[in-house]
Amino acid sequence: MSKQPKAVALISGGLDSLLAARVVMEQGVHVEGINFFTGFCVEGHTHALRKKDRQRPKRNNALWSAEQLGIKLHIVDIIEEYKDVVINPKHGYGSNLNPCLDCKIFMVNKAREWIDANGFDFIITGEVVGQRPMSQRKDTLPVVARDSGAGDRLVRPLCARNLPPTLPEIEGWLDRGRLYGFNGRSRKPQMALARQFGFEDYAQPAGGCCFLTDKQYAVKLADLWNTRGKRDYDFDDIMLLKVGRHLRPGTNFKLIVGREEGENRFLEGYRKRFINIIPTSHTGPLALIDGDPDADDIELAARLTARFSQGRDAGRVTVAVKQLDGMTQTLDVIPMPSDEIPEDWYV
C-alpha cells in the first residue's frame, strides 16, 4: 500500500478498546477513535453526584483513553437512532435489558459508514472470543462482521489469531504475528499487556459501561414501559432512571426522591417538568412526581417525602408542593412510617 493505512477504533473507555487501538498503532497504522453516545453510558453521570463515589475519577474514560493513545476521538450522538436497538433487538436481550449483540452490530455498522465517508481503511474493536456471553462468542463474532456490513474490514487485534485473517492482514497492512490470541473471560492477559504498554489507572476491566446491563436499572426501565403502556423513552427519562430513590405507589404515578445533596441538585433541573415536593419545616430531599396524580396521591407522595426528611420521627412535617402551573401548595403531613411502605413500591 503506497499510503499509510488508516483505521478507526471503537473506543468505549474500557481497557480492551484501549489496548486494541495501541496494538494496531504499534504497526504504523494511523488510528483515530470513535465513541458512540447512547445516553445509557455509566461514566460521567451519577458517579459525579453521590458521596459514595467521591473517590472515583471524575472523567470521561473514552476521552482519557484517546489522550493516553495520543489520537483524535470522534464522539457521535446516536441517542435517537439507538432507540430501535433497545426497543426492538433482533437478537434479543441479555440477562437484563442489554441488547448486546444488536448493539455491537449497530455500532460497527455506524463505524463502517464513518470509514466509508472519511476515506479510512478498516475498523478496530476490542472484542475477545469468549469474553461476553452474548456478543463475543465464537459463533456471534462472525454475525457482527456480516450484519454490520464491515466484513473482513473488521479487525479484533486482541483475539485475531483465533479468527480467520482479515483484509488488513491479507493486504500486509498488519502482521498477524504481532496480533494476539486472547480467549475467554480472564482479563489477566489484557492487564499484563497494559503493563507492557505502560498504561495505568485505566477503567476497571469487566466493569461495564452501559446501564442496560445493570439489573436495578433494567427493572426501572421495564417499569417505565409497563406503566406508560408503550416501549419508548426520551433522554430525560433515561437520565432520571439513573438518579434517586424510585417508588411507585400506584400505576398512575411514581415518586423520585433525591438521596443526598448531589442528587437533589441534579433533580432541581427537572422542577419545571414535574410536580415537585420539598420539606420546609425540616431538612429533606427534593422529590419529583412522574405521572398523573390526584389530590390523594399528592398527599401520599408528601408523606413519603417527609419520611425521607430529617423530620421522619417528628409528629408532622410541612412540605411545599409546586404544581406544573407554578402554583405552590403547603401541606402539613404525618411522615409515613418505614414499616408501612410496601416493598413492592420500591422500583
C-alpha positions in Angstrom: 0.0 0.0 0.0 1.6 3.2 -1.1 -0.1 5.3 1.5 -0.3 4.8 5.3 -3.3 2.7 6.1 -5.9 4.3 8.3 -8.2 2.7 10.9 -10.9 3.9 13.2 -11.1 2.2 16.7 -14.3 1.9 18.6 -13.3 3.4 22.0 -15.6 2.6 24.8 -13.3 3.8 27.6 -12.6 0.3 28.7 -9.2 -1.5 28.8 -9.8 -3.7 25.8 -10.5 -1.0 23.3 -7.5 1.0 24.6 -5.2 -2.0 24.0 -6.7 -2.9 20.6 -6.0 0.6 19.3 -2.5 0.6 20.7 -1.7 -2.9 19.2 -2.6 -1.6 15.7 -0.8 1.7 16.2 2.4 -0.3 17.0 2.3 -1.5 13.4 2.4 2.0 11.9 -1.3 2.4 11.1 -2.9 5.8 11.5 -5.6 5.3 14.1 -8.4 7.6 15.2 -11.1 6.8 17.8 -14.8 6.9 17.6 -17.2 6.8 20.6 -20.9 6.5 20.3 -23.1 8.2 22.9 -26.3 6.3 23.6 -27.4 8.0 26.8 -27.0 4.8 28.7 -23.3 5.2 29.4 -22.3 4.8 33.0 -19.4 7.1 33.2 -19.7 10.9 33.6 -23.1 10.8 35.1 -24.2 9.6 38.5 -20.8 8.8 39.9 -20.2 12.5 39.9 -23.3 13.1 42.1 -23.0 10.7 45.0 -20.7 10.9 48.1 -20.0 7.2 48.0 -18.4 7.6 44.6 -16.4 10.7 45.5 -13.1 8.8 45.3 -13.7 7.6 41.7 -12.0 9.7 39.0 -14.5 12.2 37.5 -13.6 11.7 33.9 -14.9 10.5 30.6 -12.9 7.3 30.1 -13.2 7.4 26.3 -11.5 10.8 26.2 -9.0 9.6 28.8 -8.2 6.6 26.6 -7.7 8.8 23.5 -5.4 11.0 25.5 -3.3 8.1 26.5 -3.1 6.9 22.9 -2.5 10.4 21.6 -5.2 10.1 19.0 -8.2 12.1 17.8 -11.5 11.0 19.2 -14.8 11.5 17.4 -17.8 11.5 19.7 -21.1 10.7 17.9 -24.5 11.2 19.4 -26.7 8.2 18.4 -29.4 8.6 21.1 -32.4 8.7 18.7 -31.1 6.1 16.2 -30.2 3.8 19.1 -33.8 3.6 20.3 -34.8 0.9 17.9 -31.8 -1.2 19.1 -33.0 -1.0 22.7 -36.7 -1.4 22.0 -36.7 -4.0 19.2 -33.5 -6.0 19.4 -33.5 -8.7 16.6 -31.2 -10.9 18.7 -33.0 -10.3 22.0 -31.7 -9.2 25.4 -29.0 -10.4 27.7 -29.6 -11.1 31.4 -31.3 -7.7 31.7 -32.4 -5.2 29.0 -29.0 -5.2 27.3 -29.2 -5.8 23.5 -25.5 -6.6 23.4 -25.3 -8.3 20.0 -27.6 -5.9 18.2 -25.7 -3.0 19.9 -22.4 -4.3 18.6 -23.8 -4.8 15.1 -25.3 -1.3 15.1 -22.0 0.4 16.3 -19.8 -1.4 13.9 -22.2 -0.5 11.1 -22.0 3.1 12.1 -18.2 2.9 12.1 -18.4 1.3 8.7 -20.4 4.3 7.4 -17.8 6.6 9.0 -14.8 5.0 7.4 -16.5 5.0 4.0 -17.3 8.7 4.4 -13.8 9.6 5.6 -11.5 7.5 3.5 -10.4 5.1 6.2 -9.5 1.5 5.5 -10.7 -0.6 8.4 -12.3 -0.8 11.8 -10.8 -1.9 15.2 -12.7 -3.3 18.2 -11.5 -4.7 21.5 -13.6 -7.8 21.3 -12.2 -11.1 22.6 -13.6 -14.5 21.8 -15.5 -16.0 24.8 -15.3 -12.8 26.9 -19.0 -11.9 26.9 -21.8 -14.5 26.8 -24.0 -12.8 24.2 -21.9 -10.7 21.8 -18.4 -12.2 22.0 -18.9 -15.9 21.3 -17.2 -17.8 18.6 -20.5 -18.1 16.7 -21.6 -14.5 17.2 -18.4 -12.6 16.2 -19.0 -13.5 12.5 -22.6 -12.3 12.8 -21.3 -8.9 13.9 -18.9 -8.7 10.9 -21.6 -9.9 8.5 -24.7 -8.0 9.6 -22.8 -4.7 10.2 -21.5 -4.8 6.6 -17.9 -4.5 7.8 -17.0 -8.0 6.7 -13.2 -8.6 6.6 -12.6 -4.9 7.3 -13.3 -5.5 10.9 -10.2 -6.3 12.9 -10.1 -7.6 16.5 -6.4 -7.3 17.4 -6.7 -8.9 20.8 -8.1 -12.2 19.5 -7.2 -12.1 15.8 -5.2 -15.3 15.8 -8.3 -17.2 16.8 -10.2 -15.9 13.8 -9.8 -16.0 10.0 -7.4 -13.5 8.5 -8.9 -10.1 7.8 -8.3 -7.8 4.8 -5.6 -5.7 6.6 -3.7 -8.9 7.3 -4.1 -10.3 3.8 -3.0 -7.0 2.2 0.0 -6.8 4.5 -1.1 -3.7 6.4 -1.0 -5.7 9.6 1.4 -8.5 10.6 -0.8 -11.3 12.0 2.2 -12.5 14.1 2.1 -9.2 16.1 -1.6 -9.6 16.9 -2.9 -11.6 19.8 -4.9 -14.8 20.5 -6.6 -13.9 23.8 -9.6 -16.1 24.7 -12.1 -16.4 27.5 -13.2 -14.2 30.3 -10.0 -13.8 32.2 -8.6 -10.2 32.0 -5.1 -11.2 33.2 -3.6 -11.2 29.6 -5.0 -7.7 29.0 -3.7 -6.4 32.3 -0.3 -7.8 31.5 -0.3 -6.1 28.1 -1.4 -2.9 29.8 1.7 -3.0 32.0 3.8 -3.7 28.9 2.5 -0.6 27.3 2.7 1.4 30.5 -1.0 2.1 30.9 -2.1 2.7 34.5 -5.2 4.0 36.1 -7.4 2.6 33.4 -11.1 1.8 33.8 -11.7 -1.4 35.8 -11.7 -4.4 33.5 -15.1 -6.0 33.1 -16.7 -3.1 35.0 -19.3 -2.5 32.3 -20.0 0.8 30.6 -23.8 0.6 30.0 -26.6 0.9 32.4 -28.7 -1.6 30.4 -26.6 -4.4 31.9 -27.5 -3.3 35.4 -30.4 -5.3 36.9 -31.8 -2.4 39.0 -31.7 0.0 36.1 -33.4 -2.6 33.8 -36.2 -3.0 36.3 -36.8 0.7 36.4 -36.8 0.9 32.6 -39.3 -2.0 32.4 -41.5 -0.3 35.0 -41.5 2.8 32.9 -42.6 0.9 29.8 -45.2 -1.1 31.6 -46.9 1.9 33.3 -46.8 4.0 30.1 -48.2 1.2 28.0 -45.5 1.6 25.3 -41.8 0.8 24.9 -40.4 4.3 24.4 -38.3 6.8 26.2 -36.6 10.2 25.8 -33.2 11.4 27.0 -34.6 12.9 30.3 -36.3 9.5 31.1 -33.1 7.5 30.8 -31.2 10.1 32.8 -33.7 10.2 35.6 -33.7 6.4 35.9 -30.0 6.8 37.0 -30.7 9.1 39.9 -32.6 8.9 43.2 -34.9 6.5 45.1 -37.8 5.5 42.9 -41.2 4.5 44.5 -44.3 3.6 42.6 -47.4 3.6 45.0 -49.8 3.4 42.0 -49.9 2.7 38.3 -50.7 6.4 37.6 -47.6 8.0 39.3 -44.1 7.4 40.6 -42.0 9.4 43.1 -38.3 10.1 42.5 -36.6 11.1 45.8 -33.2 12.6 46.0 -30.9 10.6 48.3 -28.3 13.3 49.0 -27.3 16.8 48.1 -25.8 16.0 44.8 -28.9 14.2 43.6 -31.1 17.0 44.9 -29.2 19.5 42.8 -29.4 17.3 39.8 -33.2 16.9 40.2 -33.6 20.7 40.5 -33.1 20.8 36.8 -36.4 19.0 36.3 -38.6 21.0 38.6 -40.4 22.7 35.7 -41.3 19.4 34.1 -42.7 17.6 37.1 -44.8 18.3 40.2 -42.2 18.6 42.9 -42.2 18.4 46.7 -39.7 19.7 49.2 -39.9 19.8 53.1 -39.9 23.3 54.5 -40.1 22.6 58.3 -37.1 20.1 58.2 -34.1 19.5 56.1 -35.1 17.0 53.4 -34.9 15.8 49.8 -36.4 17.2 46.7 -38.9 14.7 45.2 -40.4 14.7 41.7 -43.8 13.2 40.8 -43.8 11.5 37.4 -47.3 10.7 36.2 -50.9 11.9 36.7 -51.6 12.0 40.5 -54.8 13.2 42.1 -55.0 15.1 45.4 -54.8 11.9 47.5 -51.8 10.7 45.5 -50.1 14.0 46.1 -50.7 13.8 49.9 -49.3 10.3 49.9 -46.2 11.5 48.0 -45.8 14.3 50.5 -45.9 11.8 53.4 -43.3 9.6 51.6 -41.1 12.6 51.0 -41.4 13.6 54.7 -40.4 10.0 55.6 -37.0 10.6 53.9 -36.5 14.0 55.6 -34.9 14.9 58.9 -38.4 15.1 60.3 -39.1 11.4 59.8 -39.6 10.9 63.6 -41.5 14.2 64.1 -45.2 14.2 64.5 -45.7 16.3 61.4 -43.7 17.8 58.6 -44.6 20.8 56.4 -43.9 20.4 52.7 -44.2 22.7 49.7 -45.8 21.2 46.6 -45.2 23.1 43.4 -47.6 22.3 40.6 -46.8 22.4 36.9 -48.7 25.8 36.6 -46.2 27.3 39.1 -48.7 27.4 42.0 -47.3 26.3 45.3 -49.4 24.4 47.9 -48.4 23.9 51.5 -49.2 20.6 53.2 -48.8 19.6 56.8 -48.4 15.8 56.8 -47.6 12.9 59.0 -44.4 11.1 57.8 -45.2 7.6 56.6 -43.5 5.0 58.9 -41.0 2.8 57.1 -42.8 -0.4 58.0 -45.9 0.9 56.2 -44.1 1.3 52.9 -44.7 -1.9 50.9 -41.5 -3.4 49.5 -43.1 -3.6 46.0 -43.4 0.2 45.9 -39.6 0.4 45.5 -38.7 0.2 41.9 
